[in-house]
Amino acid sequence: MDDIEVELNVAGADESDDDTWGRGTVKLTPSLLLPPAVFPERSNMSGFHKTIKLCLLAIKDAMLHHRWEDAAKYISYYTQALEDTSTGNQLMSPEIMWRLGCEILHHHPNSKPEDIIDLYERMKNFGVKNFAKISLDHAFHLLKNGQLEEAKRQLSVAESWRYGKQSAAQSQDLTLIRVYRGFLDYITWNHRRSLGEEADHNGDGSNPEMHSYFRQASVTLQEVIRSPGIWDSFVLAYVEMLEFYNDKEGAEKVLKDYAYDKAFPANPNAHVYLYEFLRRNNAPKRKLMEVLEILQALVPSHKLMLQYCFFLLNSGDDDDDDDDYDYKIQRALQVIMDLLEYISWKQNPYAWKCLWDVIVSLLKRHRGDVLAQEWHKRKELWMPLHFRTYHARQDARVDQDLLMLKILVVPNLAGKDAEYRRAAKLLTDNA
């Protein structure tokens, strides 16, 4: 709300002002309002603008305290701000009316669905610069109420709308309109597929009507997701359709482009989706590990890092020489120790079991030097994070299996006389 006030470029009104205007008289007393904004008051502010400011603050206070009837009363007077001829307010007032009005109507005990629809339609005409955004919000409202076809119609109208010279912001809004329209075609396709499966209608996508929705959705989604951005839900929808029609190569290309195209922002989800697709389609372990290697660099605490460690430890049956396998075990040690440096994992017995398996593999290959080097780099963090006396008490309360695993791990890292091991042995002896 404060951002809206700043963009309106109106300062706090004098608390002694009791302005009236409009269809009735409203007394806006200071007790209704939050403290005034701290930015300085403009000396040339008119009484009209002061009243707008005061009314907006009253709406804000009523909404914050869930006094929806009062908020509706105040915003009915705020509608006169739409008549403001100043350029800044002409742009901002319709957006304020749209955003706050919809919020109030959604919560007002006496509002009816047609009231919200009427507000959307009126605000589209007042806020032509916001036409696309309001149409998208309108479509979401219709979807929430199960009106899928009407939502698609609203998006189709908005997609063809133009006003003056198209700005970058308007272009982004229209891109969102287009991709959501494609997503609604996907939802319809998915619904028809479910009905076909229930009716045992071939189950292979040969239904012409269903295939028509696939073509509509795929053309739109394919076009939009080529543009750099975060398109997770839309990419998954497109890949699901491609997989259904057995276009595995096309689906993999879409996911690889989404994950590896440097024009796109870094997105760990893109690598997760690619990994899940490859795993689903029985890809070689090497390809799975390549994806997880990149994911580990982006999110070292991701739950798939346990799977990555498992792959690294169990790659001895591949055509690796000893040096390659030694490297993979060393890499597994780095990955699992990175994982355990995150608080959410510090008492996870599966993570500690993985670390113990890595240690055993290193010791079997007489690579205690690798273990010592890695511990030397991390001991300043790991001692206070994992291996104090109070950690042993906590672990004993949380999970006895966790305590026993750490008793095995500690001497191979911190030594047999480590504080944690002494405390843990004492706890187990007295149990």
Backbone torsions as a table, in degrees:
resi	resn	phi	psi	omega
1	MET	NA	-40.4	178.6
2	ASP	-61.0	-35.4	177.6
3	ASP	-62.5	-40.5	178.6
4	ILE	-63.0	-40.8	179.8
5	GLU	-63.7	-41.4	179.8
6	VAL	-64.3	-43.5	-179.0
7	GLU	-66.2	-29.8	175.3
8	LEU	-67.9	-24.2	178.4
9	ASN	62.1	40.0	174.6
10	VAL	-122.0	141.1	-175.4
11	ALA	-95.7	170.0	180.0
12	GLY	-62.3	141.0	-179.0
13	ALA	-84.2	158.5	175.7
14	ASP	-63.7	130.6	-175.6
15	GLU	-63.4	-18.1	-178.5
16	SER	-83.6	-8.4	-178.2
17	ASP	-73.4	132.0	171.9
18	ASP	-125.4	78.5	-176.3
19	ASP	-80.8	147.3	174.2
20	THR	-130.4	144.8	172.8
21	TRP	-168.2	170.2	173.3
22	GLY	89.0	-151.8	-172.2
23	ARG	-81.2	-10.3	-179.5
24	GLY	-155.8	-170.5	-179.0
25	THR	-116.2	127.3	179.0
26	VAL	-125.1	126.3	177.6
27	LYS	-95.4	111.8	-177.4
28	LEU	-98.6	94.5	-175.0
29	THR	-89.8	154.3	-178.8
30	PRO	-58.7	-26.6	-178.3
31	SER	-65.3	-20.1	178.8
32	LEU	-81.2	-14.6	-165.6
33	LEU	-108.0	157.1	169.0
34	LEU	-78.7	166.7	178.5
35	PRO	-56.0	144.6	-177.8
36	PRO	-65.0	156.7	178.5
37	ALA	-64.4	155.4	-173.2
38	VAL	-88.1	-10.2	-178.0
39	PHE	-72.6	150.8	-171.4
40	PRO	-67.6	149.6	179.4
41	GLU	-78.8	139.5	176.4
42	ARG	-79.5	133.1	-176.3
43	SER	-68.8	-24.4	-176.4
44	ASN	-96.5	15.2	-179.0
45	MET	-70.1	131.6	-178.8
46	SER	-80.2	165.4	176.2
47	GLY	-62.5	-34.2	177.9
48	PHE	-60.8	-46.2	-179.2
49	HIS	-69.1	-34.2	176.5
50	LYS	-63.5	-39.1	-179.6
51	THR	-68.3	-39.2	176.1
52	ILE	-59.0	-45.5	-179.3
53	LYS	-61.3	-45.8	-177.6
54	LEU	-66.1	-39.5	178.3
55	CYS	-65.0	-40.7	179.3
56	LEU	-63.4	-39.0	177.3
57	LEU	-66.5	-37.0	177.6
58	ALA	-65.1	-40.4	176.3
59	ILE	-61.4	-44.4	-179.1
60	LYS	-59.1	-46.9	-178.3
61	ASP	-64.6	-42.8	-179.5
62	ALA	-63.4	-40.2	179.9
63	MET	-68.5	-40.7	180.0
64	LEU	-63.0	-29.9	-179.7
65	HIS	-102.2	13.6	175.4
66	HIS	57.1	35.0	173.6
67	ARG	-94.8	77.8	-169.3
68	TRP	-69.4	-33.1	177.5
69	GLU	-64.3	-43.2	178.2
70	ASP	-64.3	-41.6	180.0
71	ALA	-60.9	-41.0	178.5
72	ALA	-63.9	-38.8	179.6
73	LYS	-64.8	-45.5	-177.9
74	TYR	-67.6	-39.0	-177.1
75	ILE	-72.0	-22.2	175.2
76	SER	-66.5	-29.1	175.2
77	TYR	-82.7	-29.0	179.4
78	TYR	-66.5	-18.3	-179.5
79	THR	-56.8	-24.0	179.8
80	GLN	-69.3	-14.0	174.3
81	ALA	-64.5	-21.6	178.7
82	LEU	-65.8	-18.2	179.9
83	GLU	-87.6	-2.7	179.8
84	ASP	-63.1	130.6	-176.0
85	THR	-92.5	-7.7	179.2
86	SER	-68.9	142.3	-171.3
87	THR	-59.4	-47.7	-177.7
88	GLY	-60.9	-44.5	-177.9
89	ASN	-72.9	-28.6	175.6
90	GLN	-62.3	-32.6	179.5
91	LEU	-81.3	-40.2	-171.6
92	MET	-85.2	-37.0	-174.2
93	SER	-58.5	-45.2	178.0
94	PRO	-61.5	-36.1	179.4
95	GLU	-68.6	-38.9	176.6
96	ILE	-62.5	-45.6	179.2
97	MET	-60.5	-41.8	-179.4
98	TRP	-65.5	-52.1	-174.5
99	ARG	-67.7	-51.0	-178.0
100	LEU	-71.0	-39.0	-179.9
101	GLY	-61.1	-43.7	178.6
102	CYS	-64.1	-41.1	179.6
103	GLU	-62.9	-42.5	180.0
104	ILE	-65.6	-45.1	-178.1
105	LEU	-67.0	-32.2	177.7
106	HIS	-66.4	-24.9	-176.9
107	HIS	-107.6	-15.2	-176.3
108	HIS	-66.4	131.3	-175.9
109	PRO	-64.6	-23.2	-175.5
110	ASN	-107.7	8.1	-178.5
111	SER	-76.3	150.9	179.2
112	LYS	-116.6	155.3	-178.9
113	PRO	-53.7	-38.5	-178.3
114	GLU	-67.2	-23.5	176.9
115	ASP	-65.7	-41.3	-179.5
116	ILE	-68.1	-43.6	178.5
117	ILE	-60.3	-43.1	-179.8
118	ASP	-61.6	-40.0	178.8
119	LEU	-63.8	-44.4	178.5
120	TYR	-57.1	-47.7	-177.1
121	GLU	-64.5	-40.7	179.7
122	ARG	-65.8	-41.7	-177.0
123	MET	-70.7	-26.9	175.1
124	LYS	-63.2	-36.9	-179.8
125	ASN	-75.5	-36.3	178.7
126	PHE	-75.3	-44.7	-174.0
127	GLY	-104.0	67.3	-175.1
128	VAL	-59.1	-30.4	177.4
129	LYS	-66.4	-24.9	-178.5
130	ASN	-101.9	13.6	-173.4
131	PHE	-55.4	-46.0	-176.9
132	ALA	-65.7	-44.4	-179.0
133	LYS	-64.3	-42.4	180.0
134	ILE	-66.0	-39.1	178.6
135	SER	-63.5	-40.3	178.6
136	LEU	-65.3	-43.6	177.3
137	ASP	-63.3	-39.6	176.5
138	HIS	-59.8	-42.6	179.3
139	ALA	-63.7	-41.0	177.0
140	PHE	-60.8	-41.5	178.2
141	HIS	-61.2	-42.6	179.6
142	LEU	-66.2	-39.4	178.1
143	LEU	-63.5	-39.6	178.8
144	LYS	-59.8	-30.3	-179.5
145	ASN	-99.1	15.3	173.5
146	GLY	76.8	16.5	-178.2
147	GLN	-99.3	71.0	-173.8
148	LEU	-63.6	-47.9	-176.5
149	GLU	-65.1	-39.0	177.7
150	GLU	-67.4	-36.1	177.1
151	ALA	-63.1	-41.7	177.9
152	LYS	-64.1	-38.1	179.3
153	ARG	-64.9	-41.2	178.9
154	GLN	-62.9	-40.6	-179.8
155	LEU	-69.5	-35.9	178.0
156	SER	-64.6	-41.4	176.8
157	VAL	-63.5	-45.0	-178.5
158	ALA	-65.1	-34.0	-178.3
159	GLU	-65.4	-32.1	-178.8
160	SER	-90.5	-0.5	-176.6
161	TRP	-78.3	140.2	175.0
162	ARG	-139.6	146.2	176.8
163	TYR	-144.9	111.4	177.5
164	GLY	61.0	-156.1	178.5
165	LYS	-75.8	127.1	-174.6
166	GLN	-73.6	122.9	178.9
167	SER	-88.1	172.2	178.0
168	ALA	-63.0	-39.5	-180.0
169	ALA	-64.7	-42.4	178.5
170	GLN	-64.5	-36.2	178.1
171	SER	-63.0	-41.2	177.6
172	GLN	-64.7	-41.1	178.4
173	ASP	-61.1	-43.0	-178.8
174	LEU	-69.2	-30.8	175.0
175	THR	-64.6	-41.5	177.2
176	LEU	-64.6	-41.6	176.9
177	ILE	-57.2	-46.0	-176.5
178	ARG	-65.1	-44.7	-176.0
179	VAL	-70.5	-34.3	176.8
180	TYR	-71.4	-32.9	175.2
181	ARG	-63.8	-42.0	175.2
182	GLY	-62.5	-36.1	-179.4
183	PHE	-68.2	-34.5	176.6
184	LEU	-67.7	-34.3	173.4
185	ASP	-63.4	-38.5	176.7
186	TYR	-63.1	-42.6	179.6
187	ILE	-60.8	-42.1	177.5
188	THR	-64.1	-42.8	177.1
189	TRP	-58.8	-45.6	-178.0
190	ASN	-64.1	-38.8	178.3
191	HIS	-64.8	-44.5	178.7
192	ARG	-63.7	-36.2	178.3
193	ARG	-63.6	-43.7	179.2
194	SER	-61.7	-42.1	178.8
195	LEU	-64.8	-39.1	179.1
196	GLY	-64.9	-39.7	179.3
197	GLU	-67.7	-38.9	179.0
198	GLU	-65.9	-37.1	-180.0
199	ALA	-86.8	1.6	-177.5
200	ASP	55.4	43.2	-179.4
201	HIS	-86.5	76.3	179.8
202	ASN	68.4	-43.5	179.9
203	GLY	68.5	15.3	-176.5
204	ASP	-119.5	9.3	177.7
205	GLY	81.0	14.9	-178.6
206	SER	-81.3	-4.4	176.5
207	ASN	-62.5	117.6	-175.5
208	PRO	-60.1	-40.1	-178.7
209	GLU	-65.4	-42.1	177.9
210	MET	-63.1	-41.9	180.0
211	HIS	-66.4	-29.7	177.2
212	SER	-63.8	-42.0	178.0
213	TYR	-67.5	-33.9	176.2
214	PHE	-61.5	-45.7	-179.7
215	ARG	-61.9	-44.6	-179.6
216	GLN	-62.0	-46.7	-177.9
217	ALA	-67.1	-43.6	-174.6
218	SER	-66.6	-39.3	179.2
219	VAL	-60.7	-46.3	-177.8
220	THR	-69.3	-48.7	-176.9
221	LEU	-65.0	-41.9	179.8
222	GLN	-59.7	-39.8	-178.8
223	GLU	-67.1	-45.4	-172.9
224	VAL	-73.1	-42.9	-173.6
225	ILE	-73.3	-2.8	171.5
226	ARG	-76.1	-20.7	179.6
227	SER	-79.7	138.3	179.3
228	PRO	-56.2	134.2	179.5
229	GLY	164.6	-178.8	175.8
230	ILE	-101.4	108.5	-173.8
231	TRP	-123.1	35.8	-168.8
232	ASP	-49.3	-56.8	-175.2
233	SER	-63.0	-36.3	-177.0
234	PHE	-74.6	-37.2	176.2
235	VAL	-64.2	-44.2	179.7
236	LEU	-62.7	-38.6	178.8
237	ALA	-63.7	-45.2	-178.9
238	TYR	-64.6	-42.7	179.9
239	VAL	-64.5	-39.6	178.8
240	GLU	-59.5	-42.5	179.2
241	MET	-66.9	-43.0	179.3
242	LEU	-61.9	-41.7	178.2
243	GLU	-63.4	-39.1	-179.2
244	PHE	-60.9	-36.3	179.2
245	TYR	-93.8	18.2	173.8
246	ASN	61.9	27.3	174.6
247	ASP	-94.5	70.0	-176.3
248	LYS	-65.9	-38.7	179.7
249	GLU	-64.7	-42.5	178.0
250	GLY	-63.2	-41.3	179.7
251	ALA	-64.3	-42.8	179.3
252	GLU	-64.5	-39.0	178.5
253	LYS	-63.5	-42.6	178.3
254	VAL	-58.8	-46.1	-177.7
255	LEU	-69.1	-37.4	178.8
256	LYS	-68.0	-42.4	177.3
257	ASP	-60.7	-41.0	-178.5
258	TYR	-66.9	-33.9	-177.6
259	ALA	-85.0	-36.7	-168.1
260	TYR	-108.3	-11.5	179.3
261	ASP	-66.5	119.6	-175.6
262	LYS	-70.1	-14.3	177.0
263	ALA	-73.0	-19.8	-179.6
264	PHE	-85.6	150.0	175.5
265	PRO	-66.2	151.5	178.2
266	ALA	-58.6	127.5	-174.1
267	ASN	-142.9	100.5	179.8
268	PRO	-56.6	-33.4	-179.5
269	ASN	-58.9	-34.5	-179.0
270	ALA	-60.7	-38.3	179.9
271	HIS	-74.9	-33.8	175.5
272	VAL	-63.9	-44.5	-179.7
273	TYR	-62.9	-40.4	178.9
274	LEU	-65.4	-43.3	178.6
275	TYR	-60.7	-46.4	-178.3
276	GLU	-63.1	-37.7	177.2
277	PHE	-64.6	-47.0	-179.4
278	LEU	-63.4	-40.8	179.4
279	ARG	-65.0	-40.3	180.0
280	ARG	-62.3	-30.3	-175.9
281	ASN	-106.3	22.7	172.3
282	ASN	56.4	45.0	177.6
283	ALA	-69.3	155.9	177.7
284	PRO	-60.2	151.7	-179.0
285	LYS	-58.2	-34.4	-179.2
286	ARG	-59.0	-44.1	179.9
287	LYS	-66.3	-38.6	178.7
288	LEU	-63.8	-41.3	-178.6
289	MET	-67.8	-34.4	178.1
290	GLU	-62.5	-40.2	178.9
291	VAL	-67.9	-43.5	-177.8
292	LEU	-68.4	-28.9	177.1
293	GLU	-61.9	-43.1	178.9
294	ILE	-70.1	-40.7	178.8
295	LEU	-61.1	-37.6	179.7
296	GLN	-63.8	-35.5	178.0
297	ALA	-67.9	-31.6	-179.2
298	LEU	-83.9	-44.1	-175.8
299	VAL	-136.9	85.3	-177.9
300	PRO	-62.3	-18.4	-177.5
301	SER	-95.6	6.6	-176.8
302	HIS	-66.1	145.3	-176.8
303	LYS	-62.5	-23.7	179.2
304	LEU	-71.1	-7.9	178.6
305	MET	-67.7	-26.0	173.4
306	LEU	-65.1	-40.3	177.2
307	GLN	-66.4	-37.9	178.6
308	TYR	-62.9	-43.2	177.6
309	CYS	-62.1	-40.2	178.7
310	PHE	-60.7	-44.6	177.5
311	PHE	-60.2	-45.1	-178.2
312	LEU	-63.3	-40.4	-178.7
313	LEU	-71.4	-30.4	-173.9
314	ASN	-106.3	30.7	178.2
315	SER	-99.3	10.9	179.9
316	GLY	-68.3	-19.6	178.4
317	ASP	-83.7	-1.1	175.8
318	ASP	-78.8	179.1	-179.1
319	ASP	-86.8	51.4	-179.8
320	ASP	-96.7	145.4	169.7
321	ASP	-83.0	178.0	-175.5
322	ASP	-62.2	-38.4	-179.3
323	ASP	-63.9	-41.6	178.5
324	ASP	-63.8	-41.9	-178.9
325	TYR	-68.8	-38.4	175.6
326	ASP	-59.8	-41.1	178.7
327	TYR	-62.5	-41.5	-178.3
328	LYS	-65.7	-38.5	177.9
329	ILE	-67.8	-41.2	176.9
330	GLN	-60.9	-40.1	178.0
331	ARG	-65.7	-38.8	177.7
332	ALA	-61.4	-38.1	177.6
333	LEU	-62.9	-44.3	179.1
334	GLN	-63.1	-42.1	-177.0
335	VAL	-65.4	-46.4	-176.0
336	ILE	-72.5	-32.3	177.2
337	MET	-72.8	-34.8	172.1
338	ASP	-59.4	-43.7	-178.2
339	LEU	-61.1	-43.6	-176.0
340	LEU	-74.6	-4.7	176.3
341	GLU	-85.5	0.2	176.0
342	TYR	-99.6	135.3	-174.1
343	ILE	-56.1	-37.5	-176.7
344	SER	-65.4	-15.3	-178.1
345	TRP	-108.8	-8.3	-167.2
346	LYS	-65.3	-22.0	177.3
347	GLN	-118.4	29.3	178.3
348	ASN	-92.3	114.6	-176.0
349	PRO	-65.0	-28.8	179.6
350	TYR	-66.9	-37.7	178.1
351	ALA	-66.7	-42.4	179.4
352	TRP	-68.7	-34.0	175.9
353	LYS	-64.5	-38.6	177.5
354	CYS	-64.4	-42.8	178.1
355	LEU	-61.4	-41.0	179.2
356	TRP	-64.0	-39.7	178.1
357	ASP	-63.6	-38.0	178.1
358	VAL	-65.9	-43.9	179.4
359	ILE	-60.7	-44.6	179.0
360	VAL	-60.1	-43.1	179.9
361	SER	-63.0	-41.0	179.2
362	LEU	-66.0	-43.2	-178.7
363	LEU	-66.8	-35.7	178.4
364	LYS	-63.8	-31.6	-179.3
365	ARG	-94.7	11.3	177.0
366	HIS	57.5	42.8	179.6
367	ARG	-114.6	45.5	175.9
368	GLY	-62.2	-23.3	178.5
369	ASP	-64.3	-36.3	177.6
370	VAL	-64.0	-42.5	178.9
371	LEU	-62.9	-43.0	-178.9
372	ALA	-65.5	-41.5	179.6
373	GLN	-63.3	-43.6	-178.8
374	GLU	-67.4	-38.8	178.8
375	TRP	-66.4	-39.2	-179.7
376	HIS	-59.0	-36.7	-179.5
377	LYS	-73.1	-25.0	-169.9
378	ARG	-113.1	-8.2	-168.9
379	LYS	-63.5	-30.9	179.7
380	GLU	-63.2	-29.9	176.7
381	LEU	-88.6	-41.8	-171.5
382	TRP	-71.3	-32.9	-179.6
383	MET	-61.3	-53.1	178.2
384	PRO	-73.9	-19.0	-177.6
385	LEU	-85.4	-33.6	-171.2
386	HIS	-128.9	-27.9	-161.0
387	PHE	-120.3	35.6	173.2
388	ARG	-95.7	168.1	-179.5
389	THR	-59.4	-43.3	-177.6
390	TYR	-67.1	-24.1	174.2
391	HIS	-65.6	-39.2	178.9
392	ALA	-62.8	-41.0	179.1
393	ARG	-65.1	-44.0	179.0
394	GLN	-62.3	-46.1	-178.5
395	ASP	-63.1	-36.9	178.9
396	ALA	-64.7	-34.8	178.4
397	ARG	-75.2	-35.9	-175.1
398	VAL	-77.2	-49.9	-171.1
399	ASP	-163.3	116.7	179.7
400	GLN	-64.9	-33.4	177.4
401	ASP	-63.8	-38.4	176.6
402	LEU	-62.4	-43.9	179.2
403	LEU	-59.5	-44.6	-178.3
404	MET	-66.6	-37.8	177.6
405	LEU	-63.2	-43.5	-179.2
406	LYS	-69.7	-29.2	174.2
407	ILE	-62.3	-36.7	177.4
408	LEU	-71.3	-39.1	-174.2
409	VAL	-74.6	-42.7	-169.2
410	VAL	-54.6	-49.6	-176.8
411	PRO	-62.3	-25.4	179.2
412	ASN	-80.3	-10.5	177.7
413	LEU	-114.1	-62.3	-173.4
414	ALA	-93.5	-6.4	179.4
415	GLY	101.8	160.0	-176.4
416	LYS	-66.0	-26.2	-178.1
417	ASP	-96.4	19.1	-178.0
418	ALA	-62.1	147.1	-178.3
419	GLU	-54.9	-45.1	-177.8
420	TYR	-61.2	-43.8	-175.9
421	ARG	-65.7	-40.3	178.7
422	ARG	-63.0	-45.1	-178.9
423	ALA	-66.1	-39.8	-179.1
424	ALA	-67.1	-41.7	178.3
425	LYS	-62.9	-39.1	178.4
426	LEU	-63.3	-41.0	179.6
427	LEU	-66.2	-41.6	-179.3
428	THR	-71.4	-34.4	178.6
429	ASP	-68.0	-33.0	-177.8
430	ASN	-89.6	-3.1	-177.3
431	ALA	-71.1	NA	NA
